[in-house]
Amino acid sequence: MAHAHGLDTHVTEAAPSRRHWAASIDAVLRPLVEIPAALLVVAEIVVLLAGVISRYVLNEPLVWSDELASILFLWLAMLGAVVAFRRNEHMRMTAVLGMLPTRVWAFLDVVAAAAALAFLLLIIEPAYEFAADEVWVTTPALEIANSWRAAALPVGMGLMTIMAVLRLVQVGSWKQVLGALALVGALIGILILLQPALRGLGNLNLLIFFVGFVATMVFAGVPIAFSFALATFGYIALTTSTPTTVVVGRMDEGMSHLILLAVPLFVFLGLLIEMTGMARAMVAFLASLLGHVRGGLHYVLVGAMYLVSGISGSKAADMAAVAPVLFPEMRERGAKPGDLVALLSATGAQTETIPPSLVLITIGSVTGVSIAALFTGGLLPGVVLGITLCGLVWWRYRKEDLSHVKRATWREIGKAFIVALPAVALPFIIRAAVIEGVATATEVSTIGIVYSVLAGLLIYRRFDWRRLMPMLVETASLSGAILLIIGAATGMAWALTQSGFSGLLASAMTGLPGGAATFLAVSILAFIVLGSVLEGIPAIVLFGPLVFPIARQIGVHEVHYAMVVVLAMGIGLFAPPFGVGYYAACAISRIHPDQGMKPIVGYILALIIGLILVAAVPWISIGFL
């Protein structure tokens, strides 16, 4: 969901002949990667659905379904990452690049591709060794060598290496490419020469690698996953005696949590809801209720994002489902484009805790907090922030002229409600299925997918079969980008833990005066900053395992703490100038980022007031557990 600029838009024309043969190789590789990635998404849906039906309907659980899903999942993650690399959709921060002259930006774009290539060349041998060692491990249910699963890592890395070479050939002039390769090569060479000195620096290396290098790479536009992975690889290889295969092992562990299978499935579900017209039906119903009130459609935007968030789990999918439906009418009523994109961003932050949020699923997978409890606890905090946003909308639009707006009749409202009912029911069906134990948080999305397909075919009569393949490829690409970040961040978190840093952090935070209140205040500030720089998911993977045990120790309920942290990160993620979510909202609504900078300040303040309320009153998060 980052503000991903296509590299080829800011670069010098490469020589036509080079571009031609690189494009020919790319055209051959594209279906070889995209078709298997799309089929893996379908296979996961089928395997998990079969598991639910056989267990709940036939009372005969399939012992092998989870194991097969896990094998296919790593392949989906790696091939998805390859697709994302090919389409230039890996999350990266471009806020700083945007301020630089075009020539500098163009060169740094080539450097970003060279840095990614450097990591891939460094990791490919350890990845092969890791997969080769897994030959000796046999899976319990299917009884096949685990190397069938682990082979996804070297294959994925190898394919991304080819994509990185093609990227360099296609996007830069020879001068830029040689300059970028020389720069990256020289930096790696200097670090290798400094290895004896680095080994003597102890924990100072954490600052050099995980603060200095990561910050430099992220701000220079290197994709976040590769920034984390390069820093971790450098730290392990140059300052410790740990074998580099450990980096691959930790990445594998981070990407292989079966809970994370919910990521691709909910992304696909979000795309399905938009395609079948279910999102449109929900928004139309809300608009018929509130369209005649001052600022009414702004309230509809807040409510629609709340409802749609409860289904898709992907912020980009939520915004893409709501904005195109509401914005044209809001513009007609005189709403300024800047205010529209500012409120869209603010609702993105407000709805971060609404199940089945991908951030909540990630928290569950890295900290062991019950996902069902997180799903229950997430509903009310979103309402509290929605109320503070609506308060500001009321103030801003209290003098709006609505003399030209026709109020919907009760009959029109009733009709809109009947049309929207199957769509409005979906979040409740998903929640009920998890709470009643019909399906796990991972499997429940398959029920949502089947429901949406049936609703699209039988009720809404809107199901575009031609869009299915692009949607599956998009699902694989977005999931691969997210999962590669989680893998890289898991490696980085492991390195931080091994160095003893987490122990130091824990003692520093437990020693803060003022107990739980100070701890929550520090956490809010820290996660707003982390959310704006890193995005929610990598920040949680990195710091979740470190701070959640401290929260428990101080006596803060972990579900309450999860809500505070997620909302703080959401505010950071959607707050300019660094928050990538803000730029995603601008891209989706086709409004220039400069226009929303002023109006968003008020909305961010409203969100912070709501967050302070949620932090001060634990009942809001844990009252229904």
C-alpha positions as CSV (number, residue, x, y, z in Angstrom):
1,M,0.0,0.0,0.0
2,A,3.0,2.2,-0.2
3,H,3.5,5.2,-2.4
4,A,5.2,3.0,-5.1
5,H,6.4,5.1,-8.0
6,G,7.2,3.0,-11.1
7,L,11.0,3.3,-11.5
8,D,10.6,3.7,-15.3
9,T,8.8,7.1,-14.9
10,H,11.8,9.0,-13.6
11,V,14.7,7.5,-15.6
12,T,16.7,8.2,-18.6
13,E,15.8,6.3,-21.7
14,A,17.9,3.1,-21.9
15,A,19.3,2.2,-25.3
16,P,16.3,0.9,-27.5
17,S,18.1,-2.4,-28.4
18,R,18.8,-3.2,-24.7
19,R,15.3,-2.3,-23.7
20,H,14.0,-4.5,-26.5
21,W,15.8,-7.7,-25.5
22,A,15.1,-7.1,-21.8
23,A,11.4,-6.6,-22.6
24,S,11.4,-9.8,-24.7
25,I,12.8,-11.8,-21.7
26,D,10.3,-10.1,-19.4
27,A,7.4,-11.1,-21.7
28,V,8.5,-14.7,-21.5
29,L,8.9,-14.7,-17.8
30,R,5.7,-12.9,-16.9
31,P,3.2,-15.7,-17.5
32,L,5.7,-18.3,-16.1
33,V,5.5,-16.4,-12.7
34,E,2.0,-14.8,-12.8
35,I,0.0,-17.9,-13.8
36,P,1.4,-20.2,-11.0
37,A,1.1,-17.4,-8.4
38,A,-2.6,-16.9,-9.4
39,L,-3.2,-20.7,-9.3
40,L,-1.6,-20.9,-5.8
41,V,-4.2,-18.3,-4.5
42,V,-7.0,-20.5,-5.9
43,A,-5.4,-23.7,-4.5
44,E,-5.1,-22.1,-1.0
45,I,-8.8,-21.2,-1.1
46,V,-9.8,-24.7,-2.2
47,V,-7.6,-26.5,0.4
48,L,-8.8,-24.4,3.3
49,L,-12.4,-24.6,2.3
50,A,-12.1,-28.3,2.0
51,G,-10.7,-28.4,5.6
52,V,-13.7,-26.4,6.9
53,I,-16.3,-28.5,5.1
54,S,-14.7,-31.8,6.1
55,R,-14.3,-30.8,9.7
56,Y,-17.5,-28.9,10.4
57,V,-20.0,-30.5,7.9
58,L,-18.7,-34.1,7.6
59,N,-17.1,-34.3,11.1
60,E,-14.0,-35.8,9.5
61,P,-11.0,-33.4,9.7
62,L,-8.5,-33.6,6.9
63,V,-5.2,-34.2,8.7
64,W,-3.1,-33.1,5.7
65,S,-4.9,-29.8,4.8
66,D,-3.0,-27.4,7.0
67,E,0.3,-29.0,6.0
68,L,-0.4,-28.8,2.3
69,A,-1.7,-25.2,2.8
70,S,1.6,-24.4,4.5
71,I,3.8,-25.8,1.7
72,L,1.8,-23.9,-1.0
73,F,1.8,-20.8,1.2
74,L,5.6,-20.3,1.1
75,W,5.5,-20.8,-2.7
76,L,2.7,-18.2,-3.0
77,A,4.7,-15.7,-0.8
78,M,7.9,-16.1,-2.9
79,L,6.2,-16.1,-6.3
80,G,4.1,-13.2,-5.1
81,A,7.2,-11.3,-4.1
82,V,8.6,-12.0,-7.6
83,V,5.4,-10.6,-9.3
84,A,5.6,-7.6,-7.0
85,F,9.3,-7.0,-8.0
86,R,8.4,-7.3,-11.7
87,R,5.5,-4.8,-11.3
88,N,7.6,-2.5,-9.1
89,E,5.0,-2.9,-6.2
90,H,7.3,-3.5,-3.3
91,M,6.6,-1.0,-0.5
92,R,9.1,1.8,-0.4
93,M,9.2,5.3,0.9
94,T,9.4,8.1,-1.7
95,A,8.5,11.1,0.4
96,V,12.1,12.3,0.5
97,L,12.8,11.4,-3.1
98,G,10.0,13.6,-4.2
99,M,11.8,16.6,-2.8
100,L,15.0,15.9,-4.9
101,P,15.8,17.1,-8.5
102,T,14.7,14.6,-11.2
103,R,18.2,13.6,-12.1
104,V,19.1,12.6,-8.5
105,W,15.8,10.8,-8.1
106,A,16.5,8.9,-11.4
107,F,19.9,7.8,-10.2
108,L,18.6,6.8,-6.7
109,D,16.0,4.7,-8.4
110,V,18.7,2.7,-10.2
111,V,20.7,2.5,-6.9
112,A,17.5,1.0,-5.3
113,A,17.4,-1.7,-7.9
114,A,21.2,-2.3,-7.5
115,A,20.8,-2.6,-3.7
116,A,18.0,-5.2,-4.1
117,L,20.2,-7.1,-6.6
118,A,23.2,-7.1,-4.2
119,F,21.0,-8.6,-1.4
120,L,19.6,-11.3,-3.8
121,L,23.1,-12.3,-5.0
122,L,24.4,-12.5,-1.3
123,I,21.4,-14.5,-0.1
124,I,21.0,-17.0,-3.0
125,E,23.7,-19.4,-1.8
126,P,22.6,-19.5,1.8
127,A,19.0,-20.0,0.6
128,Y,20.0,-23.0,-1.5
129,E,22.0,-24.5,1.4
130,F,19.0,-24.0,3.7
131,A,16.6,-25.7,1.3
132,A,19.2,-28.6,0.7
133,D,19.4,-29.2,4.5
134,E,15.6,-29.5,4.7
135,V,15.9,-32.8,2.6
136,W,16.5,-34.6,5.9
137,V,13.2,-33.3,7.5
138,T,10.0,-35.2,6.6
139,T,6.6,-33.6,7.0
140,P,4.4,-35.5,9.5
141,A,1.1,-35.9,7.5
142,L,2.1,-36.0,3.8
143,E,5.4,-37.7,4.6
144,I,7.4,-35.8,1.9
145,A,10.8,-34.1,2.3
146,N,10.4,-30.5,3.6
147,S,12.8,-29.4,0.9
148,W,9.7,-29.3,-1.5
149,R,8.5,-26.4,0.6
150,A,11.9,-24.8,1.3
151,A,12.9,-24.8,-2.4
152,A,10.5,-21.9,-2.8
153,L,13.2,-19.6,-1.2
154,P,16.1,-20.2,-3.6
155,V,13.7,-20.4,-6.6
156,G,12.0,-17.1,-5.6
157,M,15.4,-15.4,-4.9
158,G,16.7,-16.6,-8.2
159,L,13.7,-15.3,-10.2
160,M,13.9,-11.9,-8.4
161,T,17.6,-11.7,-9.3
162,I,16.7,-12.1,-13.0
163,M,14.0,-9.4,-12.5
164,A,16.5,-7.1,-10.8
165,V,19.0,-7.5,-13.7
166,L,16.2,-6.8,-16.3
167,R,15.1,-3.8,-14.2
168,L,18.6,-2.3,-14.3
169,V,18.9,-2.9,-18.1
170,Q,15.5,-1.4,-18.8
171,V,15.5,1.7,-16.5
172,G,18.9,3.2,-16.5
173,S,21.5,4.5,-19.0
174,W,24.8,2.6,-18.9
175,K,26.4,5.4,-17.0
176,Q,23.7,5.3,-14.3
177,V,23.8,1.5,-14.0
178,L,27.6,1.3,-13.8
179,G,27.6,4.2,-11.3
180,A,24.9,2.5,-9.1
181,L,26.6,-0.9,-9.2
182,A,30.0,0.8,-8.4
183,L,28.5,2.7,-5.5
184,V,26.7,-0.4,-4.0
185,G,29.8,-2.6,-4.6
186,A,32.2,-0.1,-3.0
187,L,30.0,0.2,0.1
188,I,29.9,-3.6,0.5
189,G,33.7,-3.7,-0.1
190,I,34.4,-1.1,2.5
191,L,32.2,-2.9,5.1
192,I,34.1,-6.2,4.4
193,L,37.5,-4.4,4.9
194,L,36.1,-2.9,8.2
195,Q,35.0,-6.3,9.5
196,P,37.8,-6.7,12.1
197,A,37.0,-3.2,13.5
198,L,33.2,-3.8,13.5
199,R,33.6,-7.0,15.5
200,G,35.1,-5.0,18.4
201,L,32.3,-2.5,18.5
202,G,29.7,-4.8,20.3
203,N,26.2,-3.4,20.5
204,L,27.2,-0.2,18.8
205,N,26.8,-2.2,15.6
206,L,23.0,-2.3,16.2
207,L,23.0,1.5,15.8
208,I,25.2,1.4,12.7
209,F,23.3,-1.4,10.9
210,F,19.7,-1.1,12.2
211,V,19.4,2.6,12.6
212,G,22.0,4.2,10.3
213,F,21.9,1.8,7.3
214,V,18.2,1.0,7.5
215,A,17.2,4.7,7.7
216,T,19.6,5.7,4.8
217,M,18.3,2.9,2.6
218,V,14.6,3.6,3.4
219,F,14.9,7.3,2.8
220,A,16.9,6.6,-0.4
221,G,13.9,4.7,-1.8
222,V,15.2,1.1,-1.4
223,P,12.2,-1.1,-0.9
224,I,11.6,-1.6,2.9
225,A,11.9,-5.4,2.7
226,F,15.3,-5.2,1.0
227,S,16.5,-2.4,3.4
228,F,15.7,-4.7,6.4
229,A,17.1,-7.8,4.8
230,L,20.4,-6.1,3.7
231,A,21.0,-4.6,7.1
232,T,20.3,-7.9,8.9
233,F,22.5,-9.9,6.5
234,G,25.3,-7.4,6.9
235,Y,25.0,-7.4,10.7
236,I,25.0,-11.3,10.9
237,A,27.8,-11.8,8.3
238,L,30.2,-9.0,9.5
239,T,29.8,-8.7,13.3
240,T,28.8,-12.2,14.5
241,S,30.0,-15.8,13.9
242,T,26.4,-17.0,13.1
243,P,26.1,-18.7,9.7
244,T,24.2,-16.6,7.1
245,T,21.7,-19.5,6.5
246,V,20.2,-18.3,9.8
247,V,18.9,-15.2,8.0
248,V,17.1,-17.4,5.5
249,G,15.7,-19.6,8.3
250,R,14.3,-16.6,10.2
251,M,12.8,-15.1,7.0
252,D,11.2,-18.5,6.3
253,E,9.9,-18.6,9.9
254,G,8.4,-15.1,9.6
255,M,6.7,-15.8,6.3
256,S,5.4,-19.3,7.1
257,H,3.1,-18.6,10.0
258,L,-0.1,-20.3,8.8
259,I,-2.1,-17.4,10.4
260,L,-0.7,-15.1,7.8
261,L,-2.5,-17.0,5.1
262,A,-5.3,-14.7,6.0
263,V,-3.4,-11.9,4.2
264,P,-3.8,-13.1,0.6
265,L,-7.3,-14.4,1.2
266,F,-8.6,-11.2,2.7
267,V,-6.9,-9.1,0.0
268,F,-8.7,-11.3,-2.6
269,L,-12.0,-11.0,-0.6
270,G,-11.7,-7.1,-0.7
271,L,-11.2,-7.1,-4.5
272,L,-14.2,-9.5,-4.9
273,I,-16.5,-7.2,-2.8
274,E,-15.5,-4.2,-5.0
275,M,-16.0,-6.2,-8.2
276,T,-19.4,-7.7,-7.3
277,G,-20.9,-4.3,-6.4
278,M,-21.4,-5.2,-2.7
279,A,-19.3,-2.2,-1.5
280,R,-21.4,0.1,-3.8
281,A,-24.6,-1.3,-2.4
282,M,-23.5,-0.6,1.2
283,V,-22.4,3.0,0.4
284,A,-25.7,3.7,-1.5
285,F,-27.7,2.6,1.5
286,L,-25.7,4.9,3.9
287,A,-26.0,7.8,1.4
288,S,-29.8,7.4,1.3
289,L,-29.9,7.6,5.1
290,L,-27.6,10.7,5.6
291,G,-27.4,12.4,2.2
292,H,-29.7,15.3,3.2
293,V,-27.9,16.2,6.4
294,R,-25.2,18.9,6.5
295,G,-21.9,17.2,5.9
296,G,-23.9,14.0,5.5
297,L,-21.8,12.4,2.8
298,H,-18.7,13.0,5.0
299,Y,-20.5,10.9,7.7
300,V,-21.3,8.3,5.0
301,L,-17.6,8.2,4.2
302,V,-16.7,7.5,7.9
303,G,-19.4,4.8,8.1
304,A,-18.7,3.2,4.8
305,M,-15.0,2.8,5.6
306,Y,-16.0,1.3,9.0
307,L,-18.2,-1.3,7.3
308,V,-15.9,-2.1,4.4
309,S,-12.9,-2.4,6.7
310,G,-14.7,-5.1,8.5
311,I,-14.6,-7.2,5.3
312,S,-11.5,-6.6,3.2
313,G,-8.8,-6.2,5.8
314,S,-6.7,-4.3,3.2
315,K,-6.6,-0.5,3.5
316,A,-5.9,0.1,-0.2
317,A,-8.9,-2.2,-1.1
318,D,-11.2,-0.3,1.4
319,M,-10.3,3.1,0.0
320,A,-10.6,1.9,-3.6
321,A,-14.1,0.5,-2.9
322,V,-15.5,3.6,-1.2
323,A,-13.8,6.7,-2.8
324,P,-14.9,6.2,-6.5
325,V,-18.6,5.8,-5.3
326,L,-18.8,8.8,-3.0
327,F,-16.3,11.4,-4.3
328,P,-18.2,12.6,-7.5
329,E,-21.4,13.4,-5.5
330,M,-19.4,15.1,-2.7
331,R,-17.6,17.3,-5.3
332,E,-20.9,18.2,-6.8
333,R,-22.0,19.5,-3.4
334,G,-19.0,21.7,-3.2
335,A,-16.6,19.6,-1.1
336,K,-13.0,20.6,-1.7
337,P,-10.7,17.8,-3.1
338,G,-8.1,18.4,-0.4
339,D,-10.7,17.9,2.3
340,L,-12.0,14.7,0.6
341,V,-8.5,13.1,0.5
342,A,-7.8,14.3,4.1
343,L,-10.9,12.6,5.5
344,L,-10.3,9.5,3.4
345,S,-6.8,9.2,5.0
346,A,-8.2,9.9,8.4
347,T,-10.8,7.1,8.1
348,G,-8.0,4.8,6.9
349,A,-6.3,5.4,10.3
350,Q,-9.6,5.2,12.2
351,T,-10.5,1.7,10.9
352,E,-7.1,0.0,11.5
353,T,-8.5,-2.0,14.5
354,I,-11.7,-3.3,12.8
355,P,-11.6,-7.0,12.1
356,P,-10.3,-8.7,10.1
357,S,-7.5,-6.2,10.0
358,L,-4.2,-7.6,8.6
359,V,-2.4,-5.7,11.4
360,L,-4.4,-7.5,14.1
361,I,-3.7,-10.9,12.4
362,T,0.0,-10.0,12.4
363,I,-0.1,-9.0,16.1
364,G,-1.7,-12.4,16.9
365,S,0.9,-14.3,14.9
366,V,4.0,-12.6,16.4
367,T,2.9,-12.1,20.0
368,G,0.6,-15.0,20.6
369,V,-2.4,-12.8,21.7
370,S,-5.7,-14.6,20.7
371,I,-6.9,-13.3,17.3
372,A,-10.6,-13.9,18.3
373,A,-10.0,-11.6,21.3
374,L,-8.3,-9.0,19.1
375,F,-11.2,-9.2,16.6
376,T,-13.8,-8.6,19.4
377,G,-11.7,-5.8,21.0
378,G,-11.2,-3.9,17.8
379,L,-14.8,-2.9,17.0
380,L,-15.4,-0.2,19.7
381,P,-12.1,1.7,19.4
382,G,-12.9,2.3,15.7
383,V,-16.3,3.7,16.7
384,V,-14.7,6.1,19.3
385,L,-12.3,7.5,16.6
386,G,-15.2,7.7,14.1
387,I,-17.2,9.8,16.6
388,T,-14.3,12.3,17.1
389,L,-13.9,12.6,13.3
390,C,-17.7,13.1,12.9
391,G,-17.5,15.9,15.6
392,L,-15.0,17.7,13.4
393,V,-17.1,17.1,10.2
394,W,-20.1,18.6,12.0
395,W,-18.1,21.7,13.0
396,R,-16.6,22.2,9.5
397,Y,-19.9,21.7,7.6
398,R,-22.4,23.3,10.1
399,K,-23.2,26.0,7.5
400,E,-23.3,23.9,4.4
401,D,-26.1,24.9,1.9
402,L,-28.3,21.9,1.1
403,S,-31.2,23.6,-0.5
404,H,-30.6,21.7,-3.8
405,V,-30.4,18.2,-2.2
406,K,-33.5,16.0,-2.3
407,R,-34.2,14.0,0.8
408,A,-34.6,10.2,0.2
409,T,-38.1,8.9,0.9
410,W,-38.6,6.1,3.4
411,R,-39.5,3.8,0.4
412,E,-36.1,4.6,-1.3
413,I,-34.3,4.0,2.0
414,G,-36.1,0.7,2.4
415,K,-35.2,-0.3,-1.1
416,A,-31.6,0.6,-0.7
417,F,-31.5,-1.3,2.6
418,I,-32.9,-4.5,1.0
419,V,-30.3,-4.2,-1.8
420,A,-27.5,-3.7,0.7
421,L,-28.6,-6.3,3.2
422,P,-26.5,-9.2,1.7
423,A,-23.4,-7.0,1.7
424,V,-24.0,-5.5,5.2
425,A,-24.5,-9.1,6.6
426,L,-21.1,-10.2,5.5
427,P,-19.0,-8.7,8.4
428,F,-21.4,-10.3,10.9
429,I,-21.2,-13.7,9.1
430,I,-17.4,-13.6,9.2
431,R,-17.4,-12.7,13.0
432,A,-20.0,-15.3,13.8
433,A,-18.0,-18.0,12.0
434,V,-14.9,-17.3,14.0
435,I,-16.7,-17.0,17.4
436,E,-18.8,-20.1,16.9
437,G,-15.7,-22.1,16.0
438,V,-17.0,-23.0,12.4
439,A,-13.6,-21.7,11.0
440,T,-10.4,-20.3,12.3
441,A,-9.4,-16.6,11.6
442,T,-7.4,-18.0,8.6
443,E,-10.1,-20.1,7.2
444,V,-13.0,-17.7,7.7
445,S,-12.0,-15.6,4.6
446,T,-12.8,-18.6,2.4
447,I,-16.4,-18.6,3.7
448,G,-16.5,-14.8,2.9
449,I,-15.1,-15.5,-0.6
450,V,-17.7,-18.2,-1.4
451,Y,-20.5,-15.9,0.0
452,S,-19.3,-13.0,-2.1
453,V,-19.1,-15.1,-5.3
454,L,-22.6,-16.4,-4.8
455,A,-23.9,-12.9,-3.9
456,G,-22.2,-11.5,-7.0
457,L,-23.6,-14.2,-9.3
458,L,-27.1,-14.7,-7.9
459,I,-28.1,-11.4,-6.1
460,Y,-26.2,-8.5,-7.6
461,R,-25.7,-10.2,-11.1
462,R,-22.3,-8.5,-11.3
463,F,-19.5,-10.9,-11.8
464,D,-16.9,-10.1,-14.4
465,W,-15.1,-13.3,-15.2
466,R,-12.4,-11.5,-17.2
467,R,-11.3,-9.6,-14.1
468,L,-10.7,-12.8,-12.1
469,M,-7.2,-13.5,-13.4
470,P,-5.9,-9.9,-12.9
471,M,-7.4,-9.9,-9.4
472,L,-5.6,-13.2,-8.5
473,V,-2.3,-11.8,-9.8
474,E,-2.9,-8.6,-7.8
475,T,-3.6,-10.6,-4.7
476,A,-0.4,-12.6,-5.1
477,S,1.6,-9.4,-5.8
478,L,0.3,-7.4,-2.7
479,S,0.6,-10.5,-0.5
480,G,4.2,-11.2,-1.7
481,A,5.2,-7.6,-1.0
482,I,3.7,-7.8,2.6
483,L,5.0,-11.2,3.4
484,L,8.6,-10.4,2.2
485,I,8.6,-7.4,4.6
486,I,7.3,-9.7,7.4
487,G,10.1,-12.2,6.6
488,A,12.8,-9.5,6.5
489,A,11.5,-7.8,9.7
490,T,11.4,-11.2,11.5
491,G,15.1,-11.7,10.7
492,M,15.9,-8.2,12.0
493,A,13.8,-8.7,15.2
494,W,15.7,-12.0,15.8
495,A,19.1,-10.2,15.4
496,L,17.9,-7.5,17.9
497,T,16.8,-10.1,20.4
498,Q,20.0,-12.2,20.1
499,S,22.1,-9.1,20.7
500,G,20.4,-8.4,24.1
501,F,18.9,-5.2,22.9
502,S,15.4,-6.3,23.7
503,G,16.4,-6.9,27.3
504,L,17.9,-3.4,27.6
505,L,14.7,-1.9,26.0
506,A,12.5,-3.9,28.4
507,S,14.4,-2.6,31.5
508,A,14.4,1.0,30.2
509,M,10.6,0.9,29.6
510,T,9.7,-0.8,32.8
511,G,11.8,1.7,34.7
512,L,9.9,4.7,33.4
513,P,8.3,6.8,36.2
514,G,4.5,6.9,36.2
515,G,3.9,3.2,35.5
516,A,1.3,2.2,32.9
517,A,0.3,5.7,31.9
518,T,3.8,6.8,31.0
519,F,4.4,3.5,29.2
520,L,1.2,4.0,27.1
521,A,2.2,7.6,26.3
522,V,5.7,6.6,25.2
523,S,4.3,3.7,23.2
524,I,1.8,6.0,21.4
525,L,4.6,8.5,20.4
526,A,7.0,5.7,19.4
527,F,4.4,3.9,17.2
528,I,3.2,7.1,15.5
529,V,6.8,7.6,14.4
530,L,7.3,3.9,13.5
531,G,4.0,3.8,11.6
532,S,4.9,6.8,9.5
533,V,8.4,5.5,8.6
534,L,7.9,1.8,8.4
535,E,4.2,1.0,7.8
536,G,2.2,-0.9,10.3
537,I,3.1,-4.5,9.6
538,P,6.9,-4.4,9.7
539,A,6.8,-2.1,12.8
540,I,4.7,-4.7,14.6
541,V,6.9,-7.7,13.5
542,L,10.0,-5.8,14.7
543,F,8.7,-4.4,18.0
544,G,5.7,-6.5,18.9
545,P,7.7,-9.3,20.5
546,L,9.7,-6.7,22.4
547,V,7.0,-4.5,23.9
548,F,4.0,-6.8,24.5
549,P,5.8,-8.7,27.3
550,I,6.6,-5.3,28.9
551,A,2.9,-4.3,28.7
552,R,2.0,-7.6,30.5
553,Q,4.6,-7.0,33.2
554,I,3.3,-3.5,33.9
555,G,-0.3,-4.7,34.1
556,V,-1.7,-3.3,30.7
557,H,-4.1,-5.8,29.2
558,E,-2.6,-7.1,25.9
559,V,-5.8,-6.5,23.9
560,H,-6.1,-3.0,25.2
561,Y,-2.4,-2.4,24.4
562,A,-2.8,-3.9,20.9
563,M,-5.6,-1.4,20.1
564,V,-3.5,1.6,21.4
565,V,-0.5,0.5,19.4
566,V,-2.4,-0.2,16.2
567,L,-4.3,3.1,16.2
568,A,-1.1,5.0,16.9
569,M,0.6,3.3,14.0
570,G,-2.5,4.0,11.8
571,I,-2.2,7.7,12.6
572,G,1.5,7.6,11.7
573,L,0.8,5.7,8.5
574,F,-1.8,8.2,7.2
575,A,-0.1,11.4,8.4
576,P,2.0,13.3,5.8
577,P,4.8,14.0,5.0
578,F,6.1,10.5,5.6
579,G,2.9,8.4,6.0
580,V,2.7,6.2,2.9
581,G,-1.0,5.5,3.5
582,Y,-1.7,9.2,2.8
583,Y,-0.1,8.9,-0.6
584,A,-2.0,5.8,-1.3
585,A,-5.2,7.7,-0.5
586,C,-4.1,10.5,-2.9
587,A,-3.3,7.9,-5.7
588,I,-6.7,6.2,-5.3
589,S,-8.7,9.5,-5.3
590,R,-6.4,11.1,-8.0
591,I,-5.9,14.2,-5.9
592,H,-2.5,15.9,-5.6
593,P,-0.9,15.4,-2.1
594,D,-0.3,19.1,-1.6
595,Q,-4.1,19.8,-1.6
596,G,-4.8,17.6,1.5
597,M,-1.9,18.8,3.7
598,K,-3.8,21.6,5.4
599,P,-7.2,20.0,6.0
600,I,-5.7,16.8,7.3
601,V,-4.1,18.5,10.4
602,G,-7.6,18.9,12.0
603,Y,-8.5,15.3,11.3
604,I,-5.2,14.0,12.7
605,L,-5.9,16.0,15.9
606,A,-9.4,14.5,16.1
607,L,-7.9,11.0,15.8
608,I,-5.3,11.7,18.5
609,I,-8.1,12.9,20.9
610,G,-9.9,9.6,20.1
611,L,-6.7,7.6,20.7
612,I,-6.1,9.3,24.1
613,L,-9.7,8.3,25.1
614,V,-9.1,4.7,24.0
615,A,-5.8,4.6,25.9
616,A,-7.3,6.2,29.1
617,V,-10.4,3.9,29.2
618,P,-9.4,0.2,28.9
619,W,-13.1,-0.9,28.9
620,I,-13.4,0.5,25.3
621,S,-11.0,-2.3,24.1
622,I,-11.7,-5.1,26.6
623,G,-15.3,-4.5,27.7
624,F,-16.8,-7.2,25.5
625,L,-14.1,-9.9,26.0
